[in-house]
Amino acid sequence: MPLPWFTRNDTSSQIQQQHRLGFRIVFVVLASTLLFASLISVVLIYRAYQAAVTDAKAQTLVIEKNYLPLLGAALWSVDEPRINALLNSIAQMPHVGRVTLEDDIGTTWERNAPTQNTTLARTKFPIHYDDNGETFLLGFLHAETVNTHIIANLQRTAQRIALSTLSTLLICAVFILLIIHFRISRHLEKMARYAQALDLTTLNTPLVLDRASNHKPDELDLVSEAINHMRIRIRDDVEKRNKLLQELTRHREQLELLVDERTKDLRQQTHLLEQQADALREQNRELDAYAHTVAHDLKQPLTNMVASTTLLNAENLTLPDEKKKILLGGMQRSAQKMQAIIESLLLLASVRQADKIQREPLDIGQIAHEACNRLQPLADKHHANIQFNENWPTALGHEQWVEEVWVNYLSNAIKYGGTSPLIVMGADTTQEGKVKCWVKDFGAGLTDEQQAELFDLFVRFDKKSTDGHGLGLSIVKRIAHALDGEVGYERSDDGGSVFWFSLPTAK
């Protein structure tokens, strides 16, 4: 290490003033030393250049031995941060220029743009990964060895030689300083720079001193070896910590997935239990209403039949034929009413128990005419005028059930549509892609209170009338829902009521 400029200038001035002859000697010595140093410098520079080139080319072995297995593991696990860290470490190695990594799917990573320095060698390393005895080719690593650091080192060496030759007045001190510098200082500086640059990205880069391979080990080697051992221990500790963190992360993710699955299962089970509870409550309510219907609606016709049979079987009572005919007619009507109630209950039970009914394209208009034919005696009794629309779209459904819906709506319209009721039957296609079937009458209509419970079980359309048993509209609602449809009631703008049900359109 040269002395400060002001020290050298002051010392040279003092010597020049005290010894003029010495100045000539110094000049001759300086010239001789300069010539001698120049010759030696050429030799040293040439040898340093050859040694640096050999050392630079030897770094390919370091890359192949230390980095290729790590790159193979990183590519296999698709660990892009680790790939970048390894490439940065390789790019920071002395004498390494551009580094390019290309995997087997064409993805490319590049470090260090091309420079103007001479490329000493280009090396292509195949990257393999061994998985259970099977080897996979994952890509290639291209590395260029350049003379950037070599030229810089040679320039610094030439500068040191030039400065040393100019310091002839302090030749011994300069020689000592140069010896210290070449033997100790520069290695200590490299150790210091290495320690300052040591971080998680450079733990795989060993500390290598620029010393001859055949030199005897000394304290510098001990310090260098201690630093490398410390680096290895830190690297191993970091790798163990990373593995532990990965394990913890994986277990945490598995635990979160397990918790989510269990929570989802619990929600589904809770929702299923709620649905089952609602279904049980609905069934209990229906059973209560069913018992009420059996107790009340069947009681009156049974009472009438018992009274009529009692009169007809009385031994001491003689009835005229006309009276017997009236009693038998009443018994027949009571039996028919009981039969209608039982058939409605059986139809309701069949709708409830039908898990999956076969649906087919239906001619809604034809089914409406068949329902009208079934109710022709009732229509004649009430002098009803039934009209049909012209256009009837095709819908999907079950013919028997749809006919029962038409019969129910049409019978209510005949009964409650007023004196000599006018009834219109039709069907339209809605914007939602449904077929809306409707029955319109011009009666008094329904109140808001009646509309609120219109389609509930066992609710009579007219509570003052003894005709009917309150099952019809609830059956209509169940049939429509079983066929993926809806039911509803609307007040007509020109008076009366519109009862409707919807079915899917046949495609």
C-alpha positions, 0 to 999 in steps of 0.5 A, a space after each residue: 500500500 503506497 504512502 500518502 502523496 503529501 508524505 512522498 512529496 515532502 520526503 523527496 524534497 528533503 532528500 533532493 535538497 540535502 543530497 544532489 548527488 544522491 538525486 542522480 544516483 536515485 535517478 539512475 537507480 530509479 531508471 534501472 529499477 524502472 527498467 528492471 521492474 518493467 521487465 519483471 512486470 511484463 513477466 508477472 502480468 503475463 503469468 498472472 493473466 495465464 493463471 487468471 484465465 486458468 482459474 476463470 475456466 476452472 469455475 465451470 467445475 464449481 458451477 457443475 459441482 455445486 449449482 447444477 444439482 440445486 438448479 435441478 431440484 429447484 426446476 423439478 419443484 418449480 421453485 422460481 425464487 430459488 432458481 433466481 437466487 441460484 442464478 444470481 449466485 452464479 452471475 456474481 462469481 468472478 469471471 462469469 459473464 452472461 448466464 442463461 437458463 432454459 428449461 424443458 418447456 422453453 422458459 428462459 432466465 438470463 443474468 448479466 447483459 453482454 459486455 464489451 470484454 472478450 469471452 474466454 469460453 462458453 459452456 453448456 451444462 445439461 440439468 438432470 434430476 434423479 427421482 427414484 432412480 429415474 433421471 429426467 432432463 430439465 433444461 440447459 444452463 449456458 455460462 460465459 467466462 469473460 476476462 473482465 476481472 482478469 483485465 481489472 486485476 492486471 490493471 491494478 497490478 500494473 498500477 501497483 508496480 508503477 507506483 512501487 517503482 516511483 517510490 525508489 526513495 522508500 524502496 525498502 518500505 515499499 517492498 515491505 508494504 508490497 509484500 504485506 499487500 500481496 501476501 496478507 492485505 489483499 486476502 484480508 480485504 477479500 475476506 472482508 468483502 466476502 463477509 460484507 456481501 454474505 447473505 442468503 443468496 450467496 451461502 453457496 459461494 465459497 471463499 477462495 483466496 487467490 493463492 498458489 495451490 502449492 503454498 504452505 498453510 498458514 493463519 490466512 488459510 485457517 481464517 478462510 477455512 473457518 469462514 467457509 465452515 461458518 457459511 456451511 453451517 449457516 446454509 444448513 441451518 437456513 435449509 433446515 429452517 426452510 424445510 420446517 417452514 414448508 412442513 408447517 405451511 403444508 400442515 397448516 394448509 391441510 388443517 385449513 382444508 380439513 376444517 373447511 371440509 368439516 365445516 361444509 359437511 356440518 353446514 350441509 348436515 344442518 341444512 339437511 336436518 332443517 329440511 327434514 324438520 320442516 318436512 316433518 312439521 309439514 307432514 304433522 300438519 297435514 296429518 292433523 288436517 287429514 284427521 280433521 277431514 276424516 273426522 268431519 267431512 266423512 262424518 256427515 255422509 256416514 251419518 246420513 247413510 247410517 240414518 237412511 239404512 236405519 229407517 230402511 231396516 226398521 221392522 215396525 216402520 213402513 215407508 212409501 216407495 217415494 220415501 225409500 227412493 229419496 233415502 236411497 238417493 241420499 245414500 248414493 250421494 253420500 257414498 259418491 261424496 265419500 268416494 270423491 274425498 277418498 280419491 282426492 286423498 289417494 291422489 294427494 298421497 300419490 303426488 307426495 310419494 312420487 320421487 321421480 315422475 316420467 314427464 312427456 310432451 302434452 297436448 294441453 288443449 286436448 287435455 283441457 277438452 277431456 277435463 271439460 267432458 268429465 265435468 259436462 253434467 256439472 256444467 249443464 247443471 249450472 248452465 255454464 258457457 265454456 270457451 277455449 282459446 285457439 293457440 295451445 303450446 306444447 308442455 312437459 308433464 304427466 297427463 293424468 295429473 294435468 287433467 286433474 288440475 284442469 278438472 279442479 280449476 274448471 269445477 271451481 269456476 263452474 261452481 263459483 263463477 256466478 249464475 250461468 257462468 262464462 268461463 274461458 280456458 287457455 294457455 300462453 308461453 311466458 318470457 321465462 320459457 314456461 307454459 302458463 295454463 289458466 281458467 278465467 271466470 267472471 264471478 265475484 273474485 276472492 278477498 285478500 284474506 282468501 287469497 293468502 290461504 287459497 292453496 293450503 291443505 283442507 281449506 274450502 273455497 267457500 266455507 258456507 258450502 257443504 260441497 267440496 272438502 278442501 283438498 283440490 287446490 292443495 293437490 293442484 299446488 303439489 302437482 305443479 311443484 312436482 312437475 317443476 311448475 308454479 300455481 297462482 291466482 290473479 284478479 281479472 281487470 274486467 272482473 272475476 278470477 284467473 286461476 293458473 298453473 305453469 309447466 316447462 315448455 317442451 323443446 
